[in-house]
Amino acid sequence: MSTGRNLLIASVVLNVFLAGALAGGAVWIKGGKQGQGASLEAAGGRLPDQQRTLFRKALREVRQESREIIRDGQRARREAADLLRQPVLDTAALAAALERARNADVTVRTRLEQRIIEFAAAGSAEDRSVLAEGLSRRAGPQPSTPPKKSP
């Protein structure tokens, strides 16, 4: 494979990655409004007003506590973009930068999910039911299972 082709492939991969990051950032900025996202965070949009406020406050606290990790992920993405602009692609450095970005994303998501679990554990059965309903709605329709073949 030629260097030009490798750069083209890397550019396409990065563009897809960056488009996803931009879309995710837009959803994040919108604050989990109803109909946005497909996560437990978005599923909390139909909680009663007081519980929804507490739910969003808890998630906002996680984001504030994770600010430095979020910045690390952003720096790693910028580094990956800079590496892709170089005339000679350093694939090892690119892989390391993308891994740092991914690890930051996973760390923040794990913290958010843990806070949601704590919120659900402290809440009522009705609130958990609302969260379950919202999550099911955002998960899409349940796939139909093919009928079992008889032996």
BELRAQUI-V256958 format. One record per residue. N is the residue number from 1. D_LAST is the distance of its C-alpha to the last C-alpha in Angstrom with 2 decimals. Layout:
((N D_LAST) (N D_LAST))
This chain:
((1 49.82) (2 53.16) (3 54.60) (4 54.72) (5 51.03) (6 50.29) (7 52.59) (8 50.95) (9 47.47) (10 48.89) (11 50.72) (12 47.65) (13 45.72) (14 48.67) (15 49.16) (16 45.59) (17 46.04) (18 49.40) (19 48.18) (20 45.52) (21 48.22) (22 50.53) (23 47.94) (24 47.08) (25 50.80) (26 51.39) (27 48.78) (28 50.28) (29 53.77) (30 52.81) (31 52.16) (32 48.68) (33 49.68) (34 47.15) (35 44.69) (36 45.33) (37 42.93) (38 39.44) (39 40.28) (40 41.06) (41 44.67) (42 44.35) (43 42.35) (44 45.56) (45 47.31) (46 46.70) (47 47.99) (48 51.13) (49 54.26) (50 55.47) (51 52.13) (52 51.49) (53 54.93) (54 54.22) (55 50.82) (56 52.41) (57 55.31) (58 53.05) (59 51.27) (60 54.66) (61 55.88) (62 53.01) (63 53.89) (64 57.56) (65 56.79) (66 54.64) (67 57.24) (68 58.00) (69 54.35) (70 53.97) (71 57.09) (72 55.79) (73 52.69) (74 54.94) (75 57.20) (76 54.29) (77 53.14) (78 56.72) (79 56.93) (80 53.76) (81 55.28) (82 58.52) (83 56.77) (84 55.06) (85 58.49) (86 59.87) (87 60.56) (88 58.64) (89 55.36) (90 55.07) (91 51.29) (92 51.52) (93 53.83) (94 51.70) (95 48.56) (96 50.57) (97 51.97) (98 48.59) (99 47.19) (100 50.15) (101 49.51) (102 45.81) (103 46.71) (104 49.29) (105 46.83) (106 44.25) (107 47.03) (108 48.27) (109 44.83) (110 44.08) (111 47.41) (112 46.76) (113 43.35) (114 44.94) (115 47.67) (116 45.17) (117 43.38) (118 46.81) (119 47.66) (120 44.45) (121 44.94) (122 48.49) (123 47.67) (124 46.69) (125 43.26) (126 44.26) (127 45.12) (128 41.83) (129 40.07) (130 42.11) (131 41.17) (132 37.46) (133 37.80) (134 39.66) (135 37.20) (136 34.23) (137 36.23) (138 37.06) (139 33.55) (140 32.54) (141 29.77) (142 26.56) (143 23.91) (144 21.14) (145 17.72) (146 15.11) (147 12.51) (148 9.26) (149 6.42) (150 3.81) (151 0.00))
